Amino acid sequence: MNAAEFFAAYDAFGERRAGGEGDAASATWLRDQAEAAGASARLVPVGFERFVPGEAWLSSGDHRIEGLPLFDGGTTDAGGVVGTLGPLGSAARIGFVEMHPQAASLPNNPFALARRESRHAAIVVALRTKPDSLAPLNAHDLAHPVGPPVLQVAGRDAPLLQRLAAGGAPAKLVAQGRRGAARSANVRAELPGEGPPLLLLTPRTSWWTSTAERGGGILAWLVALRALAAAPRRRAVVALASCGHELGHIGAHKAFAAEPELARDSALVIHLGANLGCAEAPRLVVRSNVDGLAERMEEALVAAGHRRGPIDAVTGGKAGGEAHEIEQRGGRYLSLIGENPWFHAPEDRWPDTVDLPRATAIAEAVAAFAREQAR
C-alpha cells in the first residue's frame, strides 16, 4: 500500500489506548504488514495493570466541567474533594494549573515533581493543545500511582478555571477509577543476518487515534523494514513496535527487561518517535549519542526531499521518548522526533493532521539510512 492508503488504514482503527479493542486489532494488522514486508513477525504479549476511568468532574456554583482522571495519580470516592480553588502552589485545597501535554513526556518531569510535593488535596489541570480539547498527560507512574487526585480537563475550560481560581471559588472535584489486569502486545519482526542487530524501534499505542503522532513513525518502520528485506545486507535486523507509550513505555520496559542486550548492545537503535510528518509543524529533531550520525541522517532526509531548514541535527543532550530507554541502558541510538499542534488531542486524524509529502520523505530517508547501517 502507498503512504496515503497506509494512513487511511491506520486511522480506521480509531482509539488505540493500550489494552483496548483498537490496540489489539491494530497490533494484529501491524504484524501482518511486517510479514508482508518480508520479515518474520509475531505478537509478544505484555501484561500490565490498567486504569479504567470512572466519574471525573469539577463543579463550582452553576459550572460543571467534565474531565478524565490522571492515570497515575490518586482517586477520590463519590464524595470527592471539597474546598476552595486556587493556583497550583497556593494554600487552596484544590490547585489549578494549565500546561501543554508534552510537559509530561519524560519521567520526573516538573509536573510530576509538583504532584509529589503538593499540599493540595486535589489538582485540576487544563491541557492546552490545538484545538484546546482534552489531551491527556502520559502516565509514567502507572505501576505506582503518586500524589493527590488529578482531574484533566480540556484547554478550552482554562479561562473559566483561571477566573474561579483567582477568586478562590468553592469547588468540588471527583476523580474516580479502578485498576485491573490488562494485556497489550509488542510487535516484533526479524530479518536474519549477523549480530549484533540493527534495531528499529517505534511506539505504537497512544491516548486516542493519534494518526500524525504515531502513524509517521510506524510508516517509516514498515518502509525501512521492507527496504531492508529487499536489499543485500550483512547485519541482522530486529524491528520492535512497542505498546504502552502513553503509560510509561511499558512495552519497551518489558522488552528490554527480557532482552537487556537488545537496548544495550544493538549495533544501533533507530528510534522513530512522535510526529514524523505532522501538518503545520515542520521542525524535526534528529538526535544521536554517536558522533556524526545525526548529520548523516540529515543528509538522507534532504536527499529524500525534506527541507533542510526545519531539521535540527543534534549530538548528545537528553533523548526523548523510547530513545530515553536506550540512553539509560547505555545503547547507541539515532532518534527522530517532530512536533504536533494537535499533540495528544482526539482531533489528530487523517487526513487533516498529516503532511503526506513530509511523512513519505522521512520514511524514505529512514529506509536509506537503515540500509546503509545494515550493509
Secondary structure as GFF3:
##gff-version 3
##sequence-region A 1 375
A	DSSP	alpha_helix	3	11	.	.	.	ID=ss1
A	DSSP	alpha_helix	21	36	.	.	.	ID=ss2
A	DSSP	beta_strand	40	60	.	.	.	ID=ss3
A	DSSP	beta_strand	63	66	.	.	.	ID=ss4
A	DSSP	beta_strand	68	69	.	.	.	ID=ss5
A	DSSP	beta_strand	81	87	.	.	.	ID=ss6
A	DSSP	beta_strand	94	99	.	.	.	ID=ss7
A	DSSP	three_ten_helix	101	104	.	.	.	ID=ss8
A	DSSP	alpha_helix	110	117	.	.	.	ID=ss9
A	DSSP	beta_strand	122	127	.	.	.	ID=ss10
A	DSSP	beta_strand	150	154	.	.	.	ID=ss11
A	DSSP	three_ten_helix	155	157	.	.	.	ID=ss12
A	DSSP	alpha_helix	158	166	.	.	.	ID=ss13
A	DSSP	beta_strand	170	191	.	.	.	ID=ss14
A	DSSP	beta_strand	194	203	.	.	.	ID=ss15
A	DSSP	alpha_helix	211	230	.	.	.	ID=ss16
A	DSSP	beta_strand	235	242	.	.	.	ID=ss17
A	DSSP	three_ten_helix	245	247	.	.	.	ID=ss18
A	DSSP	alpha_helix	250	258	.	.	.	ID=ss19
A	DSSP	alpha_helix	260	264	.	.	.	ID=ss20
A	DSSP	beta_strand	268	272	.	.	.	ID=ss21
A	DSSP	beta_strand	284	288	.	.	.	ID=ss22
A	DSSP	alpha_helix	293	303	.	.	.	ID=ss23
A	DSSP	beta_strand	311	315	.	.	.	ID=ss24
A	DSSP	alpha_helix	323	328	.	.	.	ID=ss25
A	DSSP	beta_strand	333	338	.	.	.	ID=ss26
A	DSSP	alpha_helix	356	374	.	.	.	ID=ss27
###
